[in-house]
Amino acid sequence: MSLGSSEPDVVTRFPLGSWASGCVVRQVHFGLFLDLGSGTVGFVDAAGMAEAWENIPERHTWPGTGEIVTGVVVRVEADQAVQVRLTLQPSVLEGAAGVSEPNRPSPEDANGPGPNPFPT
């Protein structure tokens, strides 16, 4: 995937522990790829969708292509391309809520590739 953002730009836009929203563009057996806007790719690992002590949710229950996902930034990688890794683990989301909730983007503000075909 080609990216339009450099690592310093992405680190500034998505600091660790901050909220990030994006549109699911691809679902694979190991997780979800998200469009976070401005050419930035987000990724939610399958294990990041459940608590550590829980089983990974069945794939048919994961958010589908076109849905908006909001999570907490846990890592920014720049091995071959810049990628923002998010978690959807409830305990992490609850922990971040006290600090970042006022700045949490709404699904309407997410930088997805167009209107959400699965409105909530």
N, CA, C and O atoms as CSV, one atom per row, in Angstrom:
chain,resi,resn,atom,element,x,y,z
A,1,MET,N,N,0.845,-1.174,0.000
A,1,MET,CA,C,0.000,0.000,0.000
A,1,MET,C,C,0.887,1.232,0.000
A,1,MET,O,O,1.802,1.345,0.815
A,2,SER,N,N,0.624,2.129,-0.889
A,2,SER,CA,C,1.432,3.333,-0.912
A,2,SER,C,C,0.837,4.343,0.063
A,2,SER,O,O,-0.377,4.430,0.242
A,3,LEU,N,N,1.712,5.083,0.670
A,3,LEU,CA,C,1.276,6.032,1.679
A,3,LEU,C,C,1.714,7.429,1.316
A,3,LEU,O,O,2.786,7.627,0.744
A,4,GLY,N,N,0.878,8.403,1.650
A,4,GLY,CA,C,1.206,9.781,1.357
A,4,GLY,C,C,1.799,10.500,2.544
A,4,GLY,O,O,2.144,11.676,2.432
A,5,SER,N,N,1.928,9.838,3.676
A,5,SER,CA,C,2.415,10.482,4.891
A,5,SER,C,C,3.782,9.946,5.264
A,5,SER,O,O,4.073,8.765,5.073
A,6,SER,N,N,4.631,10.836,5.806
A,6,SER,CA,C,5.931,10.390,6.296
A,6,SER,C,C,5.802,10.021,7.765
A,6,SER,O,O,4.831,10.388,8.426
A,7,GLU,N,N,6.792,9.292,8.269
A,7,GLU,CA,C,6.734,8.839,9.657
A,7,GLU,C,C,6.595,9.994,10.648
A,7,GLU,O,O,5.739,9.911,11.528
A,8,PRO,N,N,7.394,11.077,10.557
A,8,PRO,CA,C,7.224,12.164,11.531
A,8,PRO,C,C,5.828,12.774,11.510
A,8,PRO,O,O,5.280,13.104,12.562
A,9,ASP,N,N,5.244,12.929,10.309
A,9,ASP,CA,C,3.888,13.474,10.210
A,9,ASP,C,C,2.888,12.572,10.917
A,9,ASP,O,O,2.017,13.047,11.646
A,10,VAL,N,N,3.018,11.273,10.698
A,10,VAL,CA,C,2.078,10.314,11.277
A,10,VAL,C,C,2.238,10.256,12.789
A,10,VAL,O,O,1.242,10.191,13.510
A,11,VAL,N,N,3.471,10.279,13.283
A,11,VAL,CA,C,3.701,10.254,14.730
A,11,VAL,C,C,3.088,11.488,15.384
A,11,VAL,O,O,2.564,11.403,16.495
A,12,THR,N,N,3.146,12.623,14.712
A,12,THR,CA,C,2.552,13.849,15.231
A,12,THR,C,C,1.028,13.767,15.219
A,12,THR,O,O,0.377,14.179,16.180
A,13,ARG,N,N,0.465,13.245,14.151
A,13,ARG,CA,C,-1.001,13.144,14.026
A,13,ARG,C,C,-1.607,12.053,14.893
A,13,ARG,O,O,-2.756,12.163,15.320
A,14,PHE,N,N,-0.834,10.993,15.157
A,14,PHE,CA,C,-1.361,9.845,15.899
A,14,PHE,C,C,-0.428,9.477,17.057
A,14,PHE,O,O,0.238,8.443,17.004
A,15,PRO,N,N,-0.374,10.309,18.099
A,15,PRO,CA,C,0.499,9.984,19.226
A,15,PRO,C,C,-0.002,8.739,19.962
A,15,PRO,O,O,-1.200,8.454,19.975
A,16,LEU,N,N,0.922,8.007,20.569
A,16,LEU,CA,C,0.552,6.814,21.324
A,16,LEU,C,C,-0.479,7.163,22.383
A,16,LEU,O,O,-0.358,8.177,23.070
A,17,GLY,N,N,-1.493,6.316,22.511
A,17,GLY,CA,C,-2.542,6.519,23.499
A,17,GLY,C,C,-3.674,7.409,23.046
A,17,GLY,O,O,-4.653,7.580,23.774
A,18,SER,N,N,-3.563,7.987,21.847
A,18,SER,CA,C,-4.631,8.867,21.358
A,18,SER,C,C,-5.702,8.041,20.643
A,18,SER,O,O,-5.471,6.893,20.263
A,19,TRP,N,N,-6.868,8.644,20.469
A,19,TRP,CA,C,-7.950,8.021,19.723
A,19,TRP,C,C,-7.714,8.226,18.232
A,19,TRP,O,O,-7.180,9.256,17.821
A,20,ALA,N,N,-8.107,7.256,17.431
A,20,ALA,CA,C,-8.051,7.394,15.977
A,20,ALA,C,C,-9.239,6.656,15.376
A,20,ALA,O,O,-9.618,5.581,15.840
A,21,SER,N,N,-9.816,7.245,14.346
A,21,SER,CA,C,-10.939,6.615,13.645
A,21,SER,C,C,-10.588,6.464,12.181
A,21,SER,O,O,-9.900,7.302,11.598
A,22,GLY,N,N,-11.071,5.384,11.601
A,22,GLY,CA,C,-10.852,5.160,10.185
A,22,GLY,C,C,-11.894,4.216,9.631
A,22,GLY,O,O,-12.639,3.572,10.369
A,23,CYS,N,N,-11.926,4.150,8.340
A,23,CYS,CA,C,-12.880,3.315,7.628
A,23,CYS,C,C,-12.206,1.994,7.252
A,23,CYS,O,O,-11.101,1.987,6.708
A,24,VAL,N,N,-12.876,0.881,7.544
A,24,VAL,CA,C,-12.340,-0.431,7.196
A,24,VAL,C,C,-12.305,-0.549,5.675
A,24,VAL,O,O,-13.330,-0.419,5.006
A,25,VAL,N,N,-11.103,-0.799,5.140
A,25,VAL,CA,C,-10.967,-0.953,3.694
A,25,VAL,C,C,-10.684,-2.392,3.297
A,25,VAL,O,O,-10.865,-2.776,2.142
A,26,ARG,N,N,-10.234,-3.194,4.279
A,26,ARG,CA,C,-9.925,-4.590,3.960
A,26,ARG,C,C,-9.958,-5.416,5.233
A,26,ARG,O,O,-9.407,-5.019,6.260
A,27,GLN,N,N,-10.606,-6.562,5.155
A,27,GLN,CA,C,-10.639,-7.503,6.271
A,27,GLN,C,C,-9.855,-8.734,5.833
A,27,GLN,O,O,-10.158,-9.331,4.800
A,28,VAL,N,N,-8.842,-9.115,6.621
A,28,VAL,CA,C,-8.039,-10.303,6.342
A,28,VAL,C,C,-8.082,-11.208,7.567
A,28,VAL,O,O,-8.543,-10.787,8.628
A,29,HIS,N,N,-7.612,-12.432,7.436
A,29,HIS,CA,C,-7.734,-13.383,8.537
A,29,HIS,C,C,-6.997,-12.962,9.804
A,29,HIS,O,O,-7.285,-13.485,10.881
A,30,PHE,N,N,-6.067,-12.043,9.702
A,30,PHE,CA,C,-5.295,-11.628,10.876
A,30,PHE,C,C,-5.658,-10.240,11.380
A,30,PHE,O,O,-5.047,-9.762,12.335
A,31,GLY,N,N,-6.647,-9.571,10.759
A,31,GLY,CA,C,-7.051,-8.261,11.258
A,31,GLY,C,C,-7.729,-7.399,10.216
A,31,GLY,O,O,-8.193,-7.880,9.182
A,32,LEU,N,N,-7.776,-6.103,10.517
A,32,LEU,CA,C,-8.459,-5.121,9.683
A,32,LEU,C,C,-7.490,-4.034,9.230
A,32,LEU,O,O,-6.686,-3.549,10.027
A,33,PHE,N,N,-7.558,-3.653,7.970
A,33,PHE,CA,C,-6.825,-2.498,7.475
A,33,PHE,C,C,-7.801,-1.339,7.387
A,33,PHE,O,O,-8.934,-1.499,6.931
A,34,LEU,N,N,-7.348,-0.162,7.831
A,34,LEU,CA,C,-8.186,1.027,7.884
A,34,LEU,C,C,-7.584,2.150,7.068
A,34,LEU,O,O,-6.364,2.243,6.928
A,35,ASP,N,N,-8.437,3.000,6.532
A,35,ASP,CA,C,-8.011,4.252,5.916
A,35,ASP,C,C,-8.177,5.328,6.985
A,35,ASP,O,O,-9.298,5.664,7.364
A,36,LEU,N,N,-7.058,5.866,7.470
A,36,LEU,CA,C,-7.089,6.901,8.499
A,36,LEU,C,C,-7.037,8.299,7.893
A,36,LEU,O,O,-6.955,9.284,8.628
A,37,GLY,N,N,-7.082,8.401,6.589
A,37,GLY,CA,C,-7.041,9.688,5.899
A,37,GLY,C,C,-5.637,10.100,5.546
A,37,GLY,O,O,-4.677,9.620,6.148
A,38,SER,N,N,-5.505,10.971,4.594
A,38,SER,CA,C,-4.215,11.521,4.144
A,38,SER,C,C,-3.217,10.436,3.776
A,38,SER,O,O,-2.013,10.614,3.964
A,39,GLY,N,N,-3.698,9.319,3.256
A,39,GLY,CA,C,-2.811,8.249,2.823
A,39,GLY,C,C,-2.240,7.404,3.947
A,39,GLY,O,O,-1.311,6.628,3.721
A,40,THR,N,N,-2.769,7.535,5.138
A,40,THR,CA,C,-2.261,6.788,6.287
A,40,THR,C,C,-3.066,5.508,6.475
A,40,THR,O,O,-4.296,5.526,6.502
A,41,VAL,N,N,-2.345,4.403,6.605
A,41,VAL,CA,C,-2.956,3.097,6.809
A,41,VAL,C,C,-2.979,2.772,8.294
A,41,VAL,O,O,-1.981,2.931,8.997
A,42,GLY,N,N,-4.133,2.316,8.756
A,42,GLY,CA,C,-4.263,1.836,10.122
A,42,GLY,C,C,-4.448,0.335,10.103
A,42,GLY,O,O,-4.898,-0.223,9.102
A,43,PHE,N,N,-4.108,-0.323,11.192
A,43,PHE,CA,C,-4.275,-1.767,11.273
A,43,PHE,C,C,-4.721,-2.147,12.674
A,43,PHE,O,O,-4.167,-1.661,13.661
A,44,VAL,N,N,-5.725,-3.018,12.761
A,44,VAL,CA,C,-6.175,-3.592,14.020
A,44,VAL,C,C,-5.928,-5.085,13.921
A,44,VAL,O,O,-6.560,-5.770,13.118
A,45,ASP,N,N,-5.007,-5.594,14.736
A,45,ASP,CA,C,-4.725,-7.023,14.782
A,45,ASP,C,C,-5.939,-7.751,15.345
A,45,ASP,O,O,-6.650,-7.206,16.190
A,46,ALA,N,N,-6.183,-8.968,14.889
A,46,ALA,CA,C,-7.325,-9.748,15.385
A,46,ALA,C,C,-7.314,-9.839,16.903
A,46,ALA,O,O,-8.370,-9.761,17.532
A,47,ALA,N,N,-6.156,-10.002,17.494
A,47,ALA,CA,C,-6.053,-10.087,18.955
A,47,ALA,C,C,-6.384,-8.763,19.620
A,47,ALA,O,O,-6.740,-8.740,20.798
A,48,GLY,N,N,-6.277,-7.664,18.894
A,48,GLY,CA,C,-6.595,-6.349,19.431
A,48,GLY,C,C,-8.079,-6.055,19.480
A,48,GLY,O,O,-8.485,-4.953,19.851
A,49,MET,N,N,-8.895,-7.034,19.109
A,49,MET,CA,C,-10.342,-6.853,19.152
A,49,MET,C,C,-10.958,-7.491,20.388
A,49,MET,O,O,-12.177,-7.453,20.554
A,50,ALA,N,N,-10.136,-8.081,21.264
A,50,ALA,CA,C,-10.640,-8.736,22.474
A,50,ALA,C,C,-9.622,-8.568,23.591
A,50,ALA,O,O,-8.452,-8.276,23.344
A,51,GLU,N,N,-10.073,-8.754,24.798
A,51,GLU,CA,C,-9.154,-8.720,25.938
A,51,GLU,C,C,-8.190,-9.904,25.835
A,51,GLU,O,O,-8.499,-10.905,25.188
A,52,ALA,N,N,-7.043,-9.790,26.463
A,52,ALA,CA,C,-6.020,-10.828,26.390
A,52,ALA,C,C,-6.525,-12.181,26.879
A,52,ALA,O,O,-6.093,-13.219,26.379
A,53,TRP,N,N,-7.433,-12.180,27.849
A,53,TRP,CA,C,-7.923,-13.437,28.413
A,53,TRP,C,C,-9.117,-14.006,27.642
A,53,TRP,O,O,-9.598,-15.091,27.969
A,54,GLU,N,N,-9.597,-13.294,26.631
A,54,GLU,CA,C,-10.733,-13.752,25.844
A,54,GLU,C,C,-10.259,-14.373,24.530
A,54,GLU,O,O,-9.150,-14.105,24.067
A,55,ASN,N,N,-11.095,-15.185,23.953
A,55,ASN,CA,C,-10.813,-15.714,22.625
A,55,ASN,C,C,-10.991,-14.599,21.603
A,55,ASN,O,O,-11.785,-13.680,21.803
A,56,ILE,N,N,-10.250,-14.688,20.515
A,56,ILE,CA,C,-10.404,-13.724,19.428
A,56,ILE,C,C,-11.818,-13.885,18.862
A,56,ILE,O,O,-12.254,-15.008,18.609
A,57,PRO,N,N,-12.533,-12.781,18.663
A,57,PRO,CA,C,-13.897,-12.892,18.139
A,57,PRO,C,C,-13.926,-13.592,16.778
A,57,PRO,O,O,-12.970,-13.517,16.006
A,58,GLU,N,N,-15.024,-14.262,16.506
A,58,GLU,CA,C,-15.216,-14.892,15.199
A,58,GLU,C,C,-15.159,-13.818,14.121
A,58,GLU,O,O,-15.676,-12.715,14.301
A,59,ARG,N,N,-14.531,-14.146,13.008
A,59,ARG,CA,C,-14.320,-13.164,11.948
A,59,ARG,C,C,-15.630,-12.561,11.450
A,59,ARG,O,O,-15.656,-11.387,11.083
A,60,HIS,N,N,-16.716,-13.331,11.427
A,60,HIS,CA,C,-17.983,-12.790,10.913
A,60,HIS,C,C,-18.564,-11.702,11.822
A,60,HIS,O,O,-19.507,-11.013,11.433
A,61,THR,N,N,-18.006,-11.542,13.038
A,61,THR,CA,C,-18.485,-10.493,13.944
A,61,THR,C,C,-17.633,-9.227,13.862
A,61,THR,O,O,-17.978,-8.216,14.473
A,62,TRP,N,N,-16.535,-9.266,13.124
A,62,TRP,CA,C,-15.659,-8.099,12.992
A,62,TRP,C,C,-16.365,-7.007,12.191
A,62,TRP,O,O,-17.278,-7.290,11.415
A,63,PRO,N,N,-15.935,-5.749,12.385
A,63,PRO,CA,C,-16.473,-4.683,11.535
A,63,PRO,C,C,-16.186,-4.987,10.065
A,63,PRO,O,O,-15.113,-5.490,9.730
A,64,GLY,N,N,-17.130,-4.685,9.204
A,64,GLY,CA,C,-16.985,-4.981,7.787
A,64,GLY,C,C,-16.441,-3.810,6.995
A,64,GLY,O,O,-16.321,-2.695,7.502
A,65,THR,N,N,-16.116,-4.082,5.751
A,65,THR,CA,C,-15.625,-3.060,4.840
A,65,THR,C,C,-16.637,-1.916,4.775
A,65,THR,O,O,-17.834,-2.134,4.591
A,66,GLY,N,N,-16.131,-0.708,4.927
A,66,GLY,CA,C,-16.972,0.482,4.893
A,66,GLY,C,C,-17.388,0.979,6.261
A,66,GLY,O,O,-17.855,2.110,6.389
A,67,GLU,N,N,-17.228,0.151,7.295
A,67,GLU,CA,C,-17.610,0.589,8.642
A,67,GLU,C,C,-16.518,1.458,9.252
A,67,GLU,O,O,-15.334,1.285,8.962
A,68,ILE,N,N,-16.930,2.388,10.092
A,68,ILE,CA,C,-15.995,3.257,10.799
A,68,ILE,C,C,-15.608,2.582,12.111
A,68,ILE,O,O,-16.466,2.112,12.858
A,69,VAL,N,N,-14.317,2.541,12.377
A,69,VAL,CA,C,-13.778,1.928,13.589
A,69,VAL,C,C,-13.000,2.990,14.350
A,69,VAL,O,O,-12.233,3.747,13.756
A,70,THR,N,N,-13.195,3.049,15.657
A,70,THR,CA,C,-12.442,3.965,16.508
A,70,THR,C,C,-11.694,3.138,17.546
A,70,THR,O,O,-12.273,2.284,18.216
A,71,GLY,N,N,-10.409,3.406,17.664
A,71,GLY,CA,C,-9.581,2.675,18.623
A,71,GLY,C,C,-8.520,3.574,19.211
A,71,GLY,O,O,-8.508,4.784,18.986
A,72,VAL,N,N,-7.633,2.966,19.965
A,72,VAL,CA,C,-6.539,3.678,20.613
A,72,VAL,C,C,-5.231,3.298,19.922
A,72,VAL,O,O,-4.975,2.120,19.672
A,73,VAL,N,N,-4.408,4.294,19.617
A,73,VAL,CA,C,-3.114,4.068,18.964
A,73,VAL,C,C,-2.167,3.387,19.946
A,73,VAL,O,O,-1.922,3.896,21.040
A,74,VAL,N,N,-1.638,2.233,19.548
A,74,VAL,CA,C,-0.698,1.502,20.403
A,74,VAL,C,C,0.711,1.446,19.826
A,74,VAL,O,O,1.669,1.148,20.538
A,75,ARG,N,N,0.834,1.738,18.516
A,75,ARG,CA,C,2.171,1.719,17.910
A,75,ARG,C,C,2.113,2.355,16.534
A,75,ARG,O,O,1.103,2.267,15.836
A,76,VAL,N,N,3.212,3.001,16.150
A,76,VAL,CA,C,3.385,3.497,14.787
A,76,VAL,C,C,4.612,2.788,14.239
A,76,VAL,O,O,5.702,2.884,14.803
A,77,GLU,N,N,4.426,2.074,13.134
A,77,GLU,CA,C,5.513,1.303,12.527
A,77,GLU,C,C,5.947,1.947,11.228
A,77,GLU,O,O,5.146,2.546,10.511
A,78,ALA,N,N,7.228,1.813,10.939
A,78,ALA,CA,C,7.748,2.364,9.686
A,78,ALA,C,C,8.798,1.433,9.089
A,78,ALA,O,O,9.820,1.893,8.581
A,79,ASP,N,N,8.546,0.114,9.148
A,79,ASP,CA,C,9.512,-0.835,8.589
A,79,ASP,C,C,9.650,-0.643,7.081
A,79,ASP,O,O,10.713,-0.247,6.603
A,80,GLN,N,N,8.600,-0.917,6.340
A,80,GLN,CA,C,8.609,-0.710,4.893
A,80,GLN,C,C,7.711,0.455,4.518
A,80,GLN,O,O,7.985,1.180,3.562
A,81,ALA,N,N,6.646,0.629,5.271
A,81,ALA,CA,C,5.708,1.730,5.049
A,81,ALA,C,C,5.180,2.140,6.418
A,81,ALA,O,O,5.207,1.350,7.362
A,82,VAL,N,N,4.709,3.356,6.522
A,82,VAL,CA,C,4.195,3.847,7.794
A,82,VAL,C,C,2.810,3.255,8.026
A,82,VAL,O,O,1.945,3.308,7.151
A,83,GLN,N,N,2.611,2.692,9.215
A,83,GLN,CA,C,1.333,2.087,9.568
A,83,GLN,C,C,1.038,2.388,11.033
A,83,GLN,O,O,1.914,2.274,11.891
A,84,VAL,N,N,-0.196,2.769,11.303
A,84,VAL,CA,C,-0.632,3.061,12.666
A,84,VAL,C,C,-1.391,1.842,13.175
A,84,VAL,O,O,-2.381,1.426,12.572
A,85,ARG,N,N,-0.926,1.268,14.290
A,85,ARG,CA,C,-1.595,0.096,14.864
A,85,ARG,C,C,-2.526,0.557,15.977
A,85,ARG,O,O,-2.145,1.345,16.844
A,86,LEU,N,N,-3.758,0.046,15.933
A,86,LEU,CA,C,-4.782,0.402,16.906
A,86,LEU,C,C,-5.218,-0.831,17.672
A,86,LEU,O,O,-5.016,-1.960,17.226
A,87,THR,N,N,-5.818,-0.602,18.829
A,87,THR,CA,C,-6.470,-1.671,19.567
A,87,THR,C,C,-7.910,-1.278,19.837
A,87,THR,O,O,-8.239,-0.101,19.988
A,88,LEU,N,N,-8.752,-2.285,19.894
A,88,LEU,CA,C,-10.159,-2.092,20.232
A,88,LEU,C,C,-10.482,-2.769,21.560
A,88,LEU,O,O,-11.651,-2.908,21.920
A,89,GLN,N,N,-9.442,-3.195,22.293
A,89,GLN,CA,C,-9.651,-3.883,23.558
A,89,GLN,C,C,-10.398,-2.973,24.522
A,89,GLN,O,O,-9.959,-1.851,24.776
A,90,PRO,N,N,-11.521,-3.439,25.065
A,90,PRO,CA,C,-12.324,-2.593,25.952
A,90,PRO,C,C,-11.550,-1.978,27.113
A,90,PRO,O,O,-11.768,-0.811,27.435
A,91,SER,N,N,-10.659,-2.726,27.746
A,91,SER,CA,C,-9.932,-2.168,28.888
A,91,SER,C,C,-9.025,-1.019,28.469
A,91,SER,O,O,-8.859,-0.060,29.223
A,92,VAL,N,N,-8.441,-1.099,27.287
A,92,VAL,CA,C,-7.582,-0.015,26.791
A,92,VAL,C,C,-8.439,1.187,26.419
A,92,VAL,O,O,-8.070,2.325,26.705
A,93,LEU,N,N,-9.583,0.940,25.782
A,93,LEU,CA,C,-10.472,2.042,25.409
A,93,LEU,C,C,-10.981,2.767,26.651
A,93,LEU,O,O,-11.039,3.997,26.673
A,94,GLU,N,N,-11.349,2.015,27.680
A,94,GLU,CA,C,-11.823,2.630,28.918
A,94,GLU,C,C,-10.716,3.429,29.589
A,94,GLU,O,O,-10.970,4.510,30.121
A,95,GLY,N,N,-9.495,2.913,29.570
A,95,GLY,CA,C,-8.367,3.621,30.165
A,95,GLY,C,C,-8.049,4.911,29.449
A,95,GLY,O,O,-7.658,5.895,30.076
A,96,ALA,N,N,-8.215,4.915,28.131
A,96,ALA,CA,C,-7.934,6.117,27.346
A,96,ALA,C,C,-9.073,7.123,27.433
A,96,ALA,O,O,-8.870,8.314,27.196
A,97,ALA,N,N,-10.259,6.656,27.769
A,97,ALA,CA,C,-11.425,7.541,27.782
A,97,ALA,C,C,-11.250,8.697,28.756
A,97,ALA,O,O,-11.656,9.821,28.457
A,98,GLY,N,N,-10.656,8.441,29.909
A,98,GLY,CA,C,-10.495,9.488,30.906
A,98,GLY,C,C,-9.567,10.595,30.462
A,98,GLY,O,O,-9.706,11.734,30.906
A,99,VAL,N,N,-8.619,10.280,29.588
A,99,VAL,CA,C,-7.648,11.264,29.146
A,99,VAL,C,C,-8.049,11.891,27.818
A,99,VAL,O,O,-7.982,13.111,27.665
A,100,SER,N,N,-8.457,11.089,26.875
A,100,SER,CA,C,-8.620,11.566,25.509
A,100,SER,C,C,-10.058,11.684,25.034
A,100,SER,O,O,-10.289,12.166,23.926
A,101,GLU,N,N,-11.020,11.268,25.819
A,101,GLU,CA,C,-12.406,11.247,25.344
A,101,GLU,C,C,-12.887,12.567,24.758
A,101,GLU,O,O,-13.578,12.543,23.740
A,102,PRO,N,N,-12.559,13.731,25.347
A,102,PRO,CA,C,-13.074,14.966,24.750
A,102,PRO,C,C,-12.608,15.178,23.317
A,102,PRO,O,O,-13.299,15.839,22.542
A,103,ASN,N,N,-11.444,14.629,22.944
A,103,ASN,CA,C,-10.919,14.807,21.598
A,103,ASN,C,C,-11.231,13.637,20.681
A,103,ASN,O,O,-10.817,13.625,19.521
A,104,ARG,N,N,-11.966,12.643,21.200
A,104,ARG,CA,C,-12.278,11.461,20.408
A,104,ARG,C,C,-13.122,11.876,19.205
A,104,ARG,O,O,-14.165,12.507,19.372
A,105,PRO,N,N,-12.682,11.528,17.995
A,105,PRO,CA,C,-13.458,11.911,16.826
A,105,PRO,C,C,-14.755,11.113,16.745
A,105,PRO,O,O,-14.806,9.946,17.131
A,106,SER,N,N,-15.786,11.754,16.244
A,106,SER,CA,C,-17.039,11.051,16.028
A,106,SER,C,C,-16.948,10.319,14.696
A,106,SER,O,O,-16.128,10.681,13.853
A,107,PRO,N,N,-17.780,9.289,14.489
A,107,PRO,CA,C,-17.742,8.593,13.197
A,107,PRO,C,C,-17.978,9.534,12.025
A,107,PRO,O,O,-17.466,9.294,10.932
A,108,GLU,N,N,-18.745,10.603,12.233
A,108,GLU,CA,C,-18.997,11.553,11.151
A,108,GLU,C,C,-17.732,12.315,10.763
A,108,GLU,O,O,-17.622,12.812,9.643
A,109,ASP,N,N,-16.765,12.407,11.703
A,109,ASP,CA,C,-15.533,13.138,11.429
A,109,ASP,C,C,-14.424,12.246,10.872
A,109,ASP,O,O,-13.372,12.748,10.479
A,110,ALA,N,N,-14.644,10.940,10.834
A,110,ALA,CA,C,-13.594,10.017,10.378
A,110,ALA,C,C,-13.253,10.301,8.919
A,110,ALA,O,O,-14.113,10.674,8.121
A,111,ASN,N,N,-11.999,10.118,8.600
A,111,ASN,CA,C,-11.527,10.368,7.245
A,111,ASN,C,C,-11.563,9.089,6.430
A,111,ASN,O,O,-10.516,8.592,6.016
A,112,GLY,N,N,-12.721,8.560,6.196
A,112,GLY,CA,C,-12.877,7.346,5.408
A,112,GLY,C,C,-12.928,7.666,3.928
A,112,GLY,O,O,-12.893,8.835,3.545
A,113,PRO,N,N,-13.012,6.639,3.087
A,113,PRO,CA,C,-13.010,6.852,1.646
A,113,PRO,C,C,-14.379,7.214,1.085
A,113,PRO,O,O,-14.626,7.008,-0.103
A,114,GLY,N,N,-15.262,7.742,1.903
A,114,GLY,CA,C,-16.578,8.139,1.433
A,114,GLY,C,C,-17.620,7.842,2.479
A,114,GLY,O,O,-17.281,7.489,3.608
A,115,PRO,N,N,-18.885,7.979,2.127
A,115,PRO,CA,C,-19.930,7.746,3.099
A,115,PRO,C,C,-19.937,6.302,3.591
A,115,PRO,O,O,-19.619,5.376,2.845
A,116,ASN,N,N,-20.301,6.128,4.847
A,116,ASN,CA,C,-20.355,4.815,5.448
A,116,ASN,C,C,-21.563,4.060,4.891
A,116,ASN,O,O,-22.699,4.490,5.092
A,117,PRO,N,N,-21.338,2.941,4.192
A,117,PRO,CA,C,-22.472,2.216,3.632
A,117,PRO,C,C,-23.254,1.425,4.687
A,117,PRO,O,O,-24.299,0.846,4.390
A,118,PHE,N,N,-22.738,1.407,5.917
A,118,PHE,CA,C,-23.389,0.686,7.003
A,118,PHE,C,C,-23.678,1.668,8.141
A,118,PHE,O,O,-23.052,1.577,9.197
A,119,PRO,N,N,-24.616,2.607,7.948
A,119,PRO,CA,C,-24.864,3.607,9.001
A,119,PRO,C,C,-25.356,2.954,10.285
A,119,PRO,O,O,-26.039,1.929,10.270
A,120,THR,N,N,-24.982,3.588,11.404
A,120,THR,CA,C,-25.392,3.062,12.700
A,120,THR,C,C,-26.578,3.821,13.226
A,120,THR,O,O,-27.070,3.521,14.314
